[in-house]
Amino acid sequence: MSHRILIGLAAALFASSVEAETLNLKVLGQPAGSGLIQKDKEQPFFEAFGKNSGLDVSMQYVPVDVAGIPDTDGLRVLKSGLFDIVSIRGPQVSRDEPTILGFDLIGLNPTFEAGRKHTDVFFKTVDERLQSRFNAKLLGVWPAGPQVIFCKPDIKGLADLKGMKIRVGDQSAANFVAGLGATGVPMPFGEVQQALARGVVDCAITGPASANSGGWPEATTTVMPLALQLAVNGYAINLTRWSKLTPGDQAKLQKAIKTLNDDIWLYSRELYDDAMRCNAGQSPCKLGKSYKLKVVPVSDADLATVKKALTAKSLPVWAEQCNAVNPGCEAAWKATIGVALGL
């Protein structure tokens, strides 16, 4: 009897120590220089994660650039277990897992409403892929905001981009600008401002708030507010770490991330509107620095070009690449987002 009691006590103590260990979480965040979503929402949330989640947790949060890790390596970091939770840079990690790019093909998400609808229906497909290939569970996705075009030379529309070098965030954007007769140049965000100033690239694509934070208006003259993508990012947790949490703690963690996720969707829209005013020297400009960029009116022809690009170029090129590494990728997209679009 005494022997059984001792074994029971030892087992209980071991279970408690394991449970406590699983709540020491390391988070790899968005780049510190990427803008206000990281500064105002993500970092404060994770630094107060115990309060925000109700968990007894020790949390270490490090921006990816501070950690000295390339933002293209987010999924590899998750798989290795070096960090428990990673704030995934969707366009950047899509080079390792092109299924993620299905969230945000050129021409798919002209509005926040469209983006929310399409990411919701395709979420399960991406989550299953990350679990099987990267030992990672997707917890939520959110938009950095509409990706628009900033140029050093004055432009009046998409036709003027022919022959120019344009910084792009992912392969879908590279394929799109190639169709316009331009050259897509992949480049880390932190290098873009200097590249624009020195003429290494003529134009660059990002969200207005990120451009404002990065000082892009100092090296450009023109912005064309034509939404090409929403730059969908997200949060994922190492699956081994997740499985060690109790069901109750899993529920608390998932609920907390959902709260952050929903908050960023709302904040991203607010940032976009404010940053567009700031970049153009308009008021009110509450969250950014005021500049004097020219805003190019978006023509019906250019809107039609982006819309047509989805089925004419973005989808078929992506589907071929995605199917090559993930058979059934295209079929899953058409069964979810395709149905939502009425294709």
C-alpha positions in Angstrom: 0.0 0.0 0.0 2.8 2.4 1.0 4.7 1.5 -2.2 1.6 2.3 -4.3 1.1 5.7 -2.5 4.7 6.7 -3.1 4.4 5.8 -6.8 1.2 7.8 -7.0 2.8 10.8 -5.4 5.9 10.6 -7.7 3.6 10.4 -10.7 1.6 13.4 -9.6 4.8 15.5 -9.0 6.2 14.5 -12.4 2.9 15.4 -14.1 2.9 18.8 -12.4 6.5 19.5 -13.4 5.8 18.6 -17.0 2.8 20.8 -17.1 4.7 23.7 -15.6 7.5 23.2 -18.1 5.1 23.4 -21.1 4.1 26.9 -20.0 7.6 28.4 -20.5 7.0 29.7 -24.0 9.3 31.4 -26.5 7.8 33.6 -29.2 9.5 34.8 -32.4 7.7 38.0 -33.5 7.4 40.2 -36.5 10.4 42.4 -37.3 10.7 45.3 -34.9 11.0 47.7 -37.8 7.9 46.4 -39.7 5.4 48.9 -38.2 2.7 49.6 -35.7 1.0 46.2 -35.7 4.2 44.7 -34.2 4.8 47.7 -31.9 1.3 48.5 -30.7 -0.5 45.1 -30.8 1.8 42.0 -31.1 4.6 42.8 -28.7 2.5 44.2 -25.8 0.1 41.3 -26.1 2.7 38.6 -25.8 4.6 40.5 -23.1 1.4 40.5 -21.0 0.4 37.0 -22.2 -0.3 35.6 -18.8 -2.8 38.4 -18.1 -4.3 38.2 -21.6 -4.7 34.4 -21.6 -5.3 33.5 -18.0 -2.4 31.1 -18.1 0.4 30.7 -15.6 3.0 31.3 -18.2 6.6 32.6 -18.5 6.8 34.3 -21.9 9.9 35.3 -23.8 9.1 37.5 -26.9 11.8 38.4 -29.5 11.3 40.1 -32.8 12.7 38.1 -35.7 15.2 40.7 -36.7 16.4 41.2 -33.2 17.0 37.4 -33.0 19.0 37.6 -36.2 16.9 35.0 -37.9 15.8 35.5 -41.5 12.0 36.0 -41.7 12.0 33.4 -44.5 12.9 30.8 -41.9 9.7 31.0 -39.8 8.4 27.5 -40.6 11.8 25.9 -40.2 12.1 27.5 -36.8 8.8 26.1 -35.8 9.8 22.6 -37.0 13.1 22.7 -35.1 11.4 23.8 -31.8 13.8 26.6 -31.3 10.8 28.8 -30.6 7.4 27.6 -29.5 5.2 30.2 -31.2 6.2 32.0 -34.4 4.5 35.1 -35.9 4.7 33.9 -39.5 5.5 36.2 -42.3 3.2 34.8 -44.9 4.7 36.0 -48.1 8.2 35.2 -46.9 7.6 31.7 -45.7 5.6 30.8 -48.8 8.9 29.9 -50.4 9.1 27.0 -48.1 5.4 26.2 -48.2 3.5 27.6 -51.3 0.2 26.4 -49.9 0.2 29.5 -47.7 0.2 31.7 -50.7 -3.2 30.4 -51.6 -4.6 32.8 -48.9 -3.5 35.9 -50.8 -3.0 35.5 -54.5 -2.8 38.7 -56.6 -6.4 39.8 -57.3 -8.0 37.6 -54.7 -8.4 40.1 -51.8 -9.3 43.6 -53.0 -10.9 44.4 -49.6 -10.6 43.4 -46.0 -14.0 41.7 -46.2 -12.8 39.5 -49.0 -9.6 38.7 -47.2 -11.5 37.6 -44.0 -13.8 35.4 -46.0 -11.1 33.7 -48.0 -8.7 33.1 -45.2 -11.5 31.6 -43.1 -12.5 29.0 -45.7 -8.9 28.0 -46.6 -7.6 28.0 -43.0 -8.1 24.2 -42.5 -6.2 23.3 -45.7 -3.1 25.4 -44.6 -3.3 24.1 -41.0 -3.3 20.5 -42.1 -0.3 21.1 -44.4 1.7 22.8 -41.6 0.9 20.0 -39.2 2.0 17.3 -41.6 5.1 19.0 -43.0 6.4 21.4 -40.3 5.1 19.9 -37.0 3.2 23.2 -36.5 -0.4 24.1 -35.7 -1.8 27.2 -37.3 -3.5 29.4 -34.6 -4.7 32.4 -36.6 -4.1 34.6 -39.6 -4.3 38.4 -40.1 -3.5 41.0 -42.7 -0.7 43.5 -42.6 -2.9 45.5 -44.9 -3.5 46.3 -48.6 -0.3 46.1 -50.5 0.1 49.1 -52.8 2.8 50.5 -55.1 5.3 53.2 -54.2 7.5 54.6 -56.9 10.4 57.0 -57.2 9.6 58.0 -60.8 6.1 59.6 -61.3 3.6 57.1 -62.6 0.0 57.4 -63.8 -1.0 53.8 -63.9 0.1 50.2 -64.2 1.2 50.6 -67.8 4.0 53.0 -66.6 5.6 50.1 -64.7 6.9 48.5 -67.9 10.7 48.2 -67.9 11.0 49.1 -64.2 12.5 47.1 -61.3 10.0 46.5 -58.5 10.5 45.2 -55.0 8.0 42.3 -54.4 7.1 40.3 -51.3 6.3 37.0 -52.9 6.2 34.9 -56.1 2.6 35.9 -56.9 3.6 39.6 -56.9 6.7 38.8 -59.0 4.6 37.0 -61.6 2.1 39.9 -61.7 4.6 42.6 -62.4 6.4 40.4 -64.9 3.1 40.4 -66.8 3.3 44.2 -66.9 6.7 44.1 -68.4 8.5 44.9 -65.2 11.1 42.9 -63.2 10.2 41.7 -59.7 13.0 42.0 -57.2 12.7 40.0 -53.9 14.3 42.1 -51.1 14.1 42.2 -47.2 11.9 45.0 -46.0 14.8 46.7 -44.1 16.8 47.1 -47.3 14.1 48.7 -49.5 14.3 52.3 -48.4 18.0 52.6 -49.4 17.4 50.6 -52.5 14.8 53.1 -53.6 17.0 56.0 -52.7 19.9 54.6 -54.7 17.9 53.5 -57.7 18.5 49.8 -57.2 14.7 49.5 -57.6 12.3 52.0 -59.1 9.2 51.0 -57.2 8.3 48.8 -54.2 5.2 47.1 -52.9 4.1 47.1 -49.3 1.3 48.4 -47.0 1.1 52.2 -46.5 1.7 51.9 -42.7 4.8 49.8 -43.2 6.1 52.2 -45.8 5.5 55.1 -43.5 7.4 53.4 -40.6 10.2 52.5 -42.9 10.6 56.0 -44.4 9.8 54.9 -47.9 8.1 58.3 -48.7 11.5 60.0 -48.2 12.8 58.1 -51.3 9.7 58.0 -53.5 7.4 60.5 -55.1 4.2 58.6 -55.9 1.9 56.0 -54.3 -0.8 54.1 -56.2 -3.5 52.8 -53.8 -4.4 49.8 -55.8 -4.7 46.8 -53.4 -2.8 43.9 -54.9 -2.8 41.7 -51.8 -3.4 41.9 -48.1 0.0 40.4 -46.9 -1.6 37.7 -44.8 0.5 36.7 -41.8 -0.3 34.5 -38.9 0.6 32.7 -35.7 1.5 29.0 -35.3 2.8 26.9 -32.5 5.1 23.9 -32.5 2.9 20.9 -32.5 5.0 19.0 -29.9 4.7 21.9 -27.5 1.0 22.2 -28.2 0.4 18.5 -27.4 2.0 18.8 -24.0 -0.5 21.5 -22.9 -3.6 20.3 -21.1 -6.9 20.6 -23.0 -7.8 23.5 -20.7 -4.6 25.4 -21.4 -4.9 24.7 -25.1 -8.3 26.3 -25.0 -7.1 29.4 -23.1 -4.1 29.8 -25.5 -6.3 29.5 -28.6 -8.8 31.9 -27.2 -6.1 34.5 -26.4 -4.6 34.3 -29.9 -8.1 34.6 -31.5 -8.6 37.8 -29.5 -5.3 39.2 -30.7 -6.0 38.1 -34.3 -9.4 39.8 -34.4 -7.9 43.0 -32.9 -5.3 43.1 -35.6 -7.9 42.7 -38.4 -9.6 45.9 -37.1 -6.4 47.7 -36.4 -5.0 46.9 -39.8 -7.9 48.8 -41.5 -7.5 51.8 -39.2 -3.7 51.8 -40.0 -4.3 51.7 -43.7 -6.7 54.7 -43.7 -4.5 56.8 -41.4 -1.2 55.9 -43.3 -2.7 56.8 -46.7 -3.5 60.2 -45.3 -0.1 60.6 -43.6 1.8 59.6 -46.7 -0.1 62.2 -48.8 0.2 65.0 -46.2 -3.5 64.9 -45.4 -5.3 65.2 -42.1 -6.0 63.7 -39.7 -2.6 61.9 -39.5 -2.6 60.3 -36.0 -0.4 57.3 -36.1 2.4 58.0 -38.6 4.7 60.7 -40.0 3.3 63.2 -42.5 4.8 63.3 -46.0 3.9 64.8 -49.4 3.5 61.9 -51.8 1.3 62.2 -54.9 -1.6 59.8 -54.9 -2.3 58.3 -58.3 -6.0 57.9 -59.0 -6.9 54.2 -59.7 -8.5 53.8 -63.0 -11.2 51.2 -63.9 -8.8 49.7 -66.4 -6.2 49.1 -63.7 -8.8 47.6 -61.3 -9.8 45.3 -64.1 -6.2 44.3 -64.8 -5.7 43.2 -61.1 -9.0 41.4 -61.0 -8.3 39.5 -64.2 -4.8 38.6 -63.0 -6.3 36.1 -60.5 -7.6 33.6 -63.0 -5.4 34.6 -65.9 -2.1 34.4 -64.2 -1.9 34.2 -60.3 -4.0 31.1 -59.8 -2.6 28.9 -62.7 1.0 29.8 -62.0 0.6 29.2 -58.2 -1.4 26.0 -58.7 1.4 24.5 -60.8 4.0 25.3 -58.2 1.9 24.3 -55.3 0.7 21.0 -56.8 4.4 20.1 -57.5 5.1 19.9 -53.7 1.6 19.4 -52.4 -0.6 17.2 -54.7 -4.2 18.3 -54.3 -3.3 21.9 -53.5 -5.2 23.4 -56.4 -8.2 21.1 -55.8 -8.4 22.1 -52.1 -8.3 25.8 -53.1 -11.0 25.5 -55.7 -13.2 23.5 -53.2 -12.9 26.3 -50.7 -12.0 29.7 -52.0 -13.0 28.8 -55.5 -16.5 28.0 -54.3 -16.6 31.2 -52.3 -15.7 33.2 -55.4 -18.3 31.3 -57.5 -15.6 30.0 -59.9 
